[in-house]
């Protein structure tokens, strides 16, 4: 199951993409598929035909994991 994420790279604009699995504590790189800006446009420093990018973990400030389609439809406790 792919996870849609927003990756915040040091001194760069955030990048959206998909990860096959979330990085573990001992990982040194993060492999991102379909990298794009948050507005869906191409990343200016990548070639137009790039589909996968490998970033070293030390360049990443933090990673936001976006909810999947199934998680968006979960209804929590509602007080009436």
C-alpha positions as CSV (number, residue, x, y, z in Angstrom):
1,X,0.0,0.0,0.0
2,X,1.5,3.3,-1.0
3,X,1.4,6.2,1.4
4,X,0.9,9.8,0.1
5,X,3.2,12.1,1.9
6,X,4.5,15.7,1.9
7,X,8.3,15.7,2.4
8,X,9.9,18.9,3.8
9,X,13.4,19.1,2.5
10,X,15.8,21.6,4.2
11,X,15.9,24.9,2.4
12,X,13.5,23.8,-0.4
13,X,9.8,23.8,-1.0
14,X,7.8,20.8,0.2
15,X,7.5,17.9,-2.2
16,X,4.4,15.6,-2.5
17,X,4.8,12.0,-3.5
18,X,4.1,8.4,-2.7
19,X,6.2,6.0,-0.5
20,X,5.9,2.2,-0.8
21,X,6.5,2.1,3.0
22,X,7.3,4.6,5.6
23,X,10.9,5.0,6.6
24,X,12.2,2.9,9.5
25,X,14.5,4.2,12.3
26,X,17.6,2.8,10.6
27,X,16.9,4.0,7.1
28,X,19.4,6.4,5.4
29,X,17.4,7.2,2.3
30,X,13.8,7.8,1.3
31,X,12.5,6.7,-2.1
32,X,9.7,8.9,-3.4
33,X,7.6,8.0,-6.4
34,X,5.8,10.6,-8.5
35,X,7.5,13.7,-6.9
36,X,5.6,17.0,-7.5
37,X,5.0,20.3,-5.8
38,X,2.0,20.6,-3.5
39,X,0.1,22.3,-6.3
40,X,0.8,19.4,-8.6
41,X,3.3,21.1,-10.8
42,X,6.8,19.7,-11.6
43,X,9.7,20.2,-9.3
44,X,11.9,22.8,-10.9
45,X,15.2,21.1,-10.1
46,X,14.1,17.7,-11.4
47,X,13.9,16.6,-15.1
48,X,10.3,16.4,-16.5
49,X,10.4,12.7,-17.0
50,X,11.6,11.7,-13.5
51,X,9.2,9.2,-11.7
52,X,11.3,8.2,-8.7
53,X,13.8,10.2,-6.5
54,X,16.0,8.9,-3.7
55,X,16.7,11.5,-1.0
56,X,19.1,11.1,1.9
57,X,17.3,11.2,5.2
58,X,19.7,13.9,6.6
59,X,18.3,16.4,4.1
60,X,14.7,15.9,5.2
61,X,13.3,18.0,8.1
62,X,10.1,16.0,8.5
63,X,7.5,13.9,6.6
64,X,3.7,14.5,6.7
65,X,1.6,11.4,6.0
66,X,-1.7,12.3,4.4
67,X,-4.8,10.2,5.1
68,X,-5.7,7.5,2.6
69,X,-9.1,7.4,0.9
70,X,-10.3,4.8,3.3
71,X,-9.3,6.8,6.3
72,X,-11.1,9.9,5.1
73,X,-14.5,8.3,5.3
74,X,-14.2,7.1,8.9
75,X,-16.7,8.9,11.1
76,X,-15.5,9.5,14.7
77,X,-17.5,10.0,17.9
78,X,-20.0,12.8,17.5
79,X,-21.7,14.3,20.4
80,X,-25.3,15.5,19.8
